[in-house]
Amino acid sequence: MTEGMVGLPGGAFRMGSTDFYREEGPVHEAWVAPFEIDTHAVTNRRFRRFVEATGYVTTAERPLRGAEYEHLSNDERQPGSLVFRPTHGPVDLGDWRQWWHWVPGARWDRPYGPDSDVADLDDHPVVQVSFEDARAFASWEGKRLPTEAEWEYAARGGLESATYAWGEEPNTGAAHANTWQGRFPYDNRGARGWRGTAPVETFAPNGFGLHEMTGNTWEWTSTAWTAQHVDPATTCSCGPASDPGTAQRVLKGGSHLCAPEYCLRYRPAARSAQTEDSATTHIGFRCVADA
C-alpha cells in the first residue's frame, strides 16, 4: 500500500442522483476496478515539493495567450486567477461575477493575490491549480487523477445511495464538512472557525477512511464534462476523456463556498463543469493509483 493512500476494492455501485440537480442523473450502475486513493487532498506542502523539484510553472503564473484572448489588452492578459471575495450584502445569486474577481498575481502560493501567501497553510489543500497543474503533479508522483466514477465511489464510503458522504443528516453547524455557514455570499460564520479552506483531516473521515471528500475544496477528475451522465447502456461516461483538448472536466465534492440556498453540492453525487485552464481559491485535487 502506498503511504498516504487507502486501497479500495472497487466493484459496482449506484452512481448519480435525481433528487437535486439535473446534471447528476440518471442514476445508474457504475463499475470501478480496485484502486488506491489519497486519504486527503494534496496540500500546499506537498505541492511545494513538486514545484521545487521540477521548476513547474502553474497555469495561473503564465500570461494569457493572445491568440485565444485577442479582445484583452496586454495588461489584462497578465498572469493571475479568480479569487472569491464576499459581498457586502445580498446580491443576485445568478451573477457569479458579484463575488468572483480576476486578480493579477494570484497563484497557488499567493492564492488571494500578491499580498497573500501560504506560509502558515502547509496543511491546507493547495488551490489555484488548473486541470493541467493537477495532472502534472499526479504524473510526477507516479499517479493520476481519479475518474468521476472512482471519485464518487470513494466519496460514498460504502454508503449506497446516501445523500451525503456521512449519511442523511444535514451539515448543520458544520458537523461533518467545511461548507458555508450563513447567508451566501456575504455572511459566513465559518465552519469550526474556518472561513476558506481548513487544514486537511479537520473533519472526520468517511467509511473508507478518506477525509474531506465533500466540502473544503472542489476536486478535479479526469472525466470530460457531459450535461448528464451518458446512458450506461450505450457507453460509459465514467472513464477519462480520450481527447486531450476537451474544454471542460468534471469537478466533484463541493467546497467551503457551498451553501444550501445556492450550491447544495457537498454530496458524492454532485458534479460541476470547469474549464481545464481554470484556477480558483476553491479548487484542489487528490490523486489515485491503480491497485
C-alpha positions as CSV (number, residue, x, y, z in Angstrom):
1,M,0.0,0.0,0.0
2,T,1.3,3.4,-1.0
3,E,1.9,5.7,2.0
4,G,-0.8,8.3,2.5
5,M,-3.3,6.3,0.4
6,V,-6.2,3.9,1.0
7,G,-6.8,0.8,-1.1
8,L,-10.4,0.3,-2.3
9,P,-11.7,-3.0,-3.6
10,G,-13.8,-1.4,-6.4
11,G,-16.9,-3.1,-7.8
12,A,-20.4,-2.0,-8.9
13,F,-22.3,0.8,-7.2
14,R,-25.3,3.1,-7.8
15,M,-24.0,6.4,-9.2
16,G,-25.8,9.7,-9.6
17,S,-28.9,11.2,-8.1
18,T,-32.2,12.6,-9.3
19,D,-33.1,14.5,-6.1
20,F,-31.3,17.8,-6.6
21,Y,-29.7,18.9,-9.9
22,R,-30.4,17.7,-13.4
23,E,-26.8,17.1,-14.3
24,E,-26.5,14.4,-11.6
25,G,-28.8,12.0,-13.4
26,P,-29.6,9.4,-14.5
27,V,-28.9,7.1,-11.6
28,H,-27.2,4.1,-13.0
29,E,-25.0,1.2,-12.1
30,A,-21.3,2.1,-12.5
31,W,-18.3,-0.2,-12.0
32,V,-14.7,0.6,-11.0
33,A,-11.6,-1.6,-10.7
34,P,-9.7,-1.8,-7.4
35,F,-7.6,1.4,-6.9
36,E,-5.7,3.4,-4.3
37,I,-6.7,7.0,-3.4
38,D,-5.1,9.8,-1.3
39,T,-6.6,10.0,2.2
40,H,-6.9,13.7,1.8
41,A,-6.4,16.5,-0.8
42,V,-2.9,17.4,-2.0
43,T,-1.6,20.1,0.4
44,N,0.5,23.2,-0.1
45,R,3.5,21.4,1.5
46,R,3.2,18.5,-0.9
47,F,2.7,20.8,-4.0
48,R,5.7,22.9,-3.0
49,R,7.9,19.9,-3.1
50,F,6.8,19.3,-6.6
51,V,7.4,22.8,-7.7
52,E,10.9,23.0,-6.1
53,A,11.9,19.6,-7.6
54,T,10.7,20.3,-11.1
55,G,10.6,24.1,-11.6
56,Y,7.0,23.7,-12.7
57,V,5.1,26.9,-13.6
58,T,1.4,26.7,-13.0
59,T,-1.3,28.0,-15.4
60,A,-2.0,31.0,-13.2
61,E,1.6,32.1,-13.4
62,R,1.5,32.2,-17.2
63,P,0.2,35.2,-19.3
64,L,-3.0,34.5,-21.2
65,R,-2.3,33.6,-24.8
66,G,-3.0,36.5,-27.1
67,A,-4.4,34.2,-29.9
68,E,-7.1,33.0,-27.5
69,Y,-7.8,36.3,-25.8
70,E,-7.5,38.9,-28.6
71,H,-10.1,41.1,-27.0
72,L,-8.0,41.7,-23.9
73,S,-5.2,44.2,-23.6
74,N,-1.6,43.2,-22.7
75,D,-2.3,44.3,-19.1
76,E,-5.4,42.2,-18.9
77,R,-3.5,39.2,-20.1
78,Q,-1.1,39.3,-17.3
79,P,-0.8,36.1,-15.1
80,G,-3.5,35.8,-12.4
81,S,-6.6,33.8,-11.4
82,L,-10.0,34.0,-9.9
83,V,-10.4,35.0,-6.2
84,F,-13.5,34.8,-4.1
85,R,-14.5,37.9,-2.2
86,P,-17.6,38.1,-0.1
87,T,-20.1,40.8,-1.0
88,H,-21.3,43.5,1.4
89,G,-24.9,42.2,1.4
90,P,-27.4,40.2,-0.5
91,V,-26.9,40.1,-4.3
92,D,-28.3,38.4,-7.3
93,L,-27.2,34.8,-6.9
94,G,-27.5,34.3,-10.7
95,D,-24.5,36.6,-11.2
96,W,-21.3,34.9,-10.1
97,R,-19.3,38.0,-11.0
98,Q,-20.6,39.6,-7.9
99,W,-18.2,37.5,-5.8
100,W,-15.6,36.2,-8.2
101,H,-12.8,38.6,-9.2
102,W,-9.8,38.3,-11.6
103,V,-6.8,39.1,-9.5
104,P,-3.4,39.6,-11.3
105,G,-0.6,37.8,-9.4
106,A,-2.9,35.3,-7.7
107,R,-1.5,31.8,-7.9
108,W,-1.0,28.7,-5.8
109,D,1.4,30.2,-3.3
110,R,-0.3,33.6,-3.3
111,P,-3.9,32.4,-3.5
112,Y,-5.6,35.7,-2.9
113,G,-3.1,37.9,-4.7
114,P,0.4,39.3,-4.4
115,D,0.0,40.4,-0.8
116,S,-1.1,36.9,0.4
117,D,0.9,33.7,1.0
118,V,0.7,30.2,2.3
119,A,3.4,30.4,4.9
120,D,1.1,29.2,7.6
121,L,-1.0,27.0,5.4
122,D,1.2,24.0,4.8
123,D,-1.5,21.5,5.8
124,H,-4.3,23.2,3.8
125,P,-5.3,21.9,0.4
126,V,-3.4,23.6,-2.4
127,V,-5.8,25.8,-4.5
128,Q,-5.4,27.9,-7.6
129,V,-4.4,24.8,-9.6
130,S,-5.8,24.1,-13.1
131,F,-6.5,20.7,-14.5
132,E,-3.2,20.7,-16.2
133,D,-1.4,21.6,-13.0
134,A,-3.2,18.8,-11.1
135,R,-2.4,16.2,-13.8
136,A,1.3,17.2,-13.9
137,F,1.6,16.8,-10.2
138,A,-0.1,13.4,-10.2
139,S,2.2,12.2,-13.0
140,W,5.3,13.4,-11.1
141,E,4.2,11.2,-8.1
142,G,3.6,8.3,-10.5
143,K,-0.2,8.6,-10.0
144,R,-3.1,10.0,-11.9
145,L,-6.3,11.9,-11.3
146,P,-9.4,9.9,-10.5
147,T,-12.2,9.3,-12.9
148,E,-15.6,10.7,-11.9
149,A,-16.8,7.2,-11.1
150,E,-13.8,6.4,-9.0
151,W,-14.1,9.6,-7.1
152,E,-17.9,9.1,-6.4
153,Y,-17.4,5.5,-5.3
154,A,-14.6,6.6,-2.9
155,A,-16.7,9.6,-1.6
156,R,-19.6,7.4,-0.7
157,G,-17.5,5.4,1.7
158,G,-19.7,2.3,1.3
159,L,-23.0,4.1,1.9
160,E,-25.0,3.0,-1.1
161,S,-27.2,5.9,-2.4
162,A,-26.8,8.0,0.7
163,T,-27.4,11.8,0.2
164,Y,-24.1,12.8,2.0
165,A,-20.8,11.1,2.5
166,W,-21.8,10.6,6.1
167,G,-25.4,9.6,5.6
168,E,-28.7,11.6,5.6
169,E,-28.1,14.2,8.4
170,P,-27.7,17.8,7.1
171,N,-24.4,19.5,7.7
172,T,-25.9,21.7,10.5
173,G,-23.2,23.7,12.3
174,A,-20.5,22.2,10.0
175,A,-20.7,19.0,12.0
176,H,-19.4,16.9,9.0
177,A,-17.8,19.2,6.4
178,N,-16.3,22.6,5.7
179,T,-19.2,24.3,4.0
180,W,-20.6,27.9,4.1
181,Q,-22.3,28.7,7.4
182,G,-24.7,31.6,6.9
183,R,-26.2,33.6,4.1
184,F,-24.2,33.3,0.8
185,P,-22.2,35.2,-0.4
186,Y,-22.0,37.9,2.4
187,D,-22.4,36.3,5.8
188,N,-20.2,33.3,6.7
189,R,-19.9,32.3,10.4
190,G,-17.2,29.8,9.5
191,A,-17.0,26.1,9.7
192,R,-15.5,25.2,13.0
193,G,-13.9,28.7,12.8
194,W,-12.6,28.3,9.3
195,R,-13.6,30.8,6.6
196,G,-11.9,29.5,3.5
197,T,-10.0,26.2,3.4
198,A,-9.5,24.2,6.6
199,P,-6.4,22.0,7.2
200,V,-6.8,18.5,5.8
201,E,-8.1,15.9,8.3
202,T,-10.0,18.6,10.2
203,F,-13.3,16.7,9.6
204,A,-14.0,13.0,10.4
205,P,-13.2,10.5,7.6
206,N,-15.9,8.7,5.7
207,G,-16.4,4.9,5.8
208,F,-13.3,4.3,3.7
209,G,-11.1,6.5,5.9
210,L,-11.0,9.4,3.5
211,H,-11.1,13.0,4.7
212,E,-13.0,16.0,3.2
213,M,-14.3,14.1,0.2
214,T,-17.0,16.8,0.3
215,G,-16.6,20.4,1.3
216,N,-13.3,22.3,1.7
217,T,-12.4,22.3,-2.0
218,W,-13.8,21.0,-5.2
219,E,-11.6,18.3,-6.7
220,W,-10.5,17.7,-10.3
221,T,-11.3,14.5,-12.0
222,S,-10.1,13.2,-15.4
223,T,-13.6,12.8,-16.8
224,A,-14.8,15.0,-19.6
225,W,-17.9,17.0,-18.8
226,T,-21.3,16.0,-20.1
227,A,-24.6,17.7,-19.3
228,Q,-25.8,14.5,-17.8
229,H,-24.4,11.0,-17.3
230,V,-24.2,9.3,-20.6
231,D,-26.7,6.4,-20.9
232,P,-24.6,3.5,-19.4
233,A,-26.5,1.1,-21.8
234,T,-24.7,2.7,-24.7
235,T,-21.3,3.9,-23.4
236,C,-19.6,4.6,-20.1
237,S,-19.3,8.2,-19.1
238,C,-17.0,7.4,-16.2
239,G,-13.6,7.0,-17.9
240,P,-11.1,9.6,-18.6
241,A,-11.5,11.7,-21.7
242,S,-9.7,10.4,-24.8
243,D,-9.4,13.9,-26.3
244,P,-6.7,15.9,-24.5
245,G,-8.2,19.1,-25.9
246,T,-11.5,18.7,-24.2
247,A,-12.6,22.1,-22.9
248,Q,-14.3,21.1,-19.6
249,R,-13.7,18.4,-16.9
250,V,-15.9,17.2,-14.0
251,L,-15.3,18.7,-10.6
252,K,-16.6,16.8,-7.6
253,G,-17.2,17.4,-3.9
254,G,-18.3,21.0,-3.4
255,S,-16.3,23.4,-1.3
256,H,-16.2,25.8,1.6
257,L,-18.3,28.1,-0.6
258,C,-21.2,25.7,-0.9
259,A,-24.4,26.9,0.8
260,P,-27.8,25.1,0.7
261,E,-29.6,28.0,-0.9
262,Y,-27.0,28.4,-3.6
263,C,-25.0,25.3,-4.2
264,L,-26.0,22.2,-2.3
265,R,-23.2,20.2,-3.9
266,Y,-21.2,18.9,-1.0
267,R,-22.6,15.5,-1.8
268,P,-21.0,12.5,-3.5
269,A,-23.4,12.6,-6.5
270,A,-22.9,16.3,-7.1
271,R,-20.8,17.4,-10.1
272,S,-19.8,20.7,-11.7
273,A,-18.3,21.7,-15.1
274,Q,-15.0,23.6,-15.1
275,T,-12.8,24.6,-18.0
276,E,-9.4,23.0,-17.9
277,D,-7.5,26.2,-17.6
278,S,-9.4,27.5,-14.6
279,A,-7.7,28.1,-11.3
280,T,-9.6,29.5,-8.3
281,T,-9.5,29.7,-4.5
282,H,-11.8,26.8,-4.0
283,I,-10.5,24.1,-6.4
284,G,-7.9,21.5,-5.4
285,F,-7.4,17.8,-6.1
286,R,-6.3,14.4,-4.8
287,C,-4.5,11.5,-6.7
288,V,-5.3,7.9,-7.3
289,A,-3.2,4.9,-8.4
290,D,-4.1,1.6,-10.0
291,A,-4.1,-1.2,-7.4
